[in-house]
Amino acid sequence: MKIHEIEKCLQEVIKECHHLNIPISKQIDPKIRINKRAKSRFAACMKDKRFQDPVFVIEIGNALLEIDEKKVRSILAHEVLHTCYGCNNHGRVWKAYAYKMNRTYGYQIKTTASYEELGLAKPDKTIRYRYVIVCKKCSKKFYRQKRSKLITNLSQYRCQCGGKLECRNLDQESEA
């Protein structure tokens, strides 16, 4: 689906909530944000407090662009229900509204969703280390994902055995 199609679905879900007299917030941003880095969640509903009256913003992960409309609507409805007073969690009131939406519109709103349920392949969550620090004395190795003080100021650090440390960039080694 395209982002404008998802935003249209959001407006339809909002209308459905109004039709069922579910007291959702009047301050929901019609523009959906895409979080390209999101891997462990499909969507989120957050308050943007930069405004005098907080506006709820719905953010989706890239995975939602790959699933069918009915599943997208269920996830959007899940997030819209979080805008109701007392529904910032998945408590009794939120569950009652979700049940009402499921029963009336055939959604499958749940507290969580999995990649398998949405028909998606699970993303690769393998940790990719960019650096390895090696002790010149005992050969102990320390792996790091990011450039840190240890990487940039290596001469200020020692191994637990007292040995000097050496840094290798694994990105450069894999290119060679």
DAQUI-V823306 format. One record per residue. RES is the residue in one letter. SS is DSSP state (H for helix, E for strand, L for the rest). Layout:
res=RES ss=SS
res=RES ss=SS
This chain:
res=M ss=L
res=K ss=L
res=I ss=H
res=H ss=H
res=E ss=H
res=I ss=H
res=E ss=H
res=K ss=H
res=C ss=H
res=L ss=H
res=Q ss=H
res=E ss=H
res=V ss=H
res=I ss=H
res=K ss=H
res=E ss=H
res=C ss=H
res=H ss=H
res=H ss=H
res=L ss=L
res=N ss=L
res=I ss=L
res=P ss=L
res=I ss=L
res=S ss=L
res=K ss=L
res=Q ss=L
res=I ss=E
res=D ss=L
res=P ss=L
res=K ss=L
res=I ss=L
res=R ss=E
res=I ss=E
res=N ss=E
res=K ss=L
res=R ss=L
res=A ss=L
res=K ss=L
res=S ss=L
res=R ss=L
res=F ss=L
res=A ss=E
res=A ss=E
res=C ss=E
res=M ss=E
res=K ss=E
res=D ss=E
res=K ss=L
res=R ss=L
res=F ss=L
res=Q ss=L
res=D ss=L
res=P ss=L
res=V ss=E
res=F ss=E
res=V ss=E
res=I ss=E
res=E ss=E
res=I ss=E
res=G ss=E
res=N ss=H
res=A ss=H
res=L ss=H
res=L ss=H
res=E ss=H
res=I ss=L
res=D ss=L
res=E ss=H
res=K ss=H
res=K ss=H
res=V ss=H
res=R ss=H
res=S ss=H
res=I ss=H
res=L ss=H
res=A ss=H
res=H ss=H
res=E ss=H
res=V ss=H
res=L ss=H
res=H ss=L
res=T ss=L
res=C ss=L
res=Y ss=L
res=G ss=L
res=C ss=L
res=N ss=L
res=N ss=L
res=H ss=L
res=G ss=L
res=R ss=H
res=V ss=H
res=W ss=H
res=K ss=H
res=A ss=H
res=Y ss=H
res=A ss=H
res=Y ss=H
res=K ss=H
res=M ss=H
res=N ss=H
res=R ss=H
res=T ss=H
res=Y ss=H
res=G ss=L
res=Y ss=L
res=Q ss=L
res=I ss=L
res=K ss=L
res=T ss=L
res=T ss=L
res=A ss=L
res=S ss=L
res=Y ss=L
res=E ss=L
res=E ss=L
res=L ss=L
res=G ss=L
res=L ss=L
res=A ss=L
res=K ss=L
res=P ss=L
res=D ss=L
res=K ss=L
res=T ss=L
res=I ss=L
res=R ss=L
res=Y ss=L
res=R ss=L
res=Y ss=E
res=V ss=E
res=I ss=E
res=V ss=E
res=C ss=E
res=K ss=L
res=K ss=L
res=C ss=L
res=S ss=L
res=K ss=L
res=K ss=E
res=F ss=E
res=Y ss=E
res=R ss=E
res=Q ss=L
res=K ss=L
res=R ss=L
res=S ss=L
res=K ss=H
res=L ss=H
res=I ss=H
res=T ss=H
res=N ss=L
res=L ss=H
res=S ss=H
res=Q ss=H
res=Y ss=L
res=R ss=L
res=C ss=L
res=Q ss=L
res=C ss=L
res=G ss=L
res=G ss=L
res=K ss=L
res=L ss=E
res=E ss=E
res=C ss=E
res=R ss=E
res=N ss=E
res=L ss=H
res=D ss=H
res=Q ss=H
res=E ss=H
res=S ss=H
res=E ss=H
res=A ss=L
